[in-house]
Amino acid sequence: MSHVTALPRRRRHSFDNSPVTFVKRDEFCNMLLSFRKLVRADEDKYRGLLDLDTGRRFLIDRDELLKR
């Protein structure tokens, strides 16, 4: 089961060539609690984590992260 979500077309084009993965809420929360070397890497309305080992950023829409 994939945790990657689709972005609106207007936002997706800006990330096509960068190492970015959009994740769902549960996956993002699991990453926050993991032992991976992650640092905060927010962008505009997205909350993000940067994996220091791979350089990949994991982003989630701020509103999706905060909804119950």
Helices and strands as residue ranges (DSSP letters): H 9-12, G 13-15, E 20-22, H 25-32, E 38-40, E 46-51, E 57-61, H 62-66
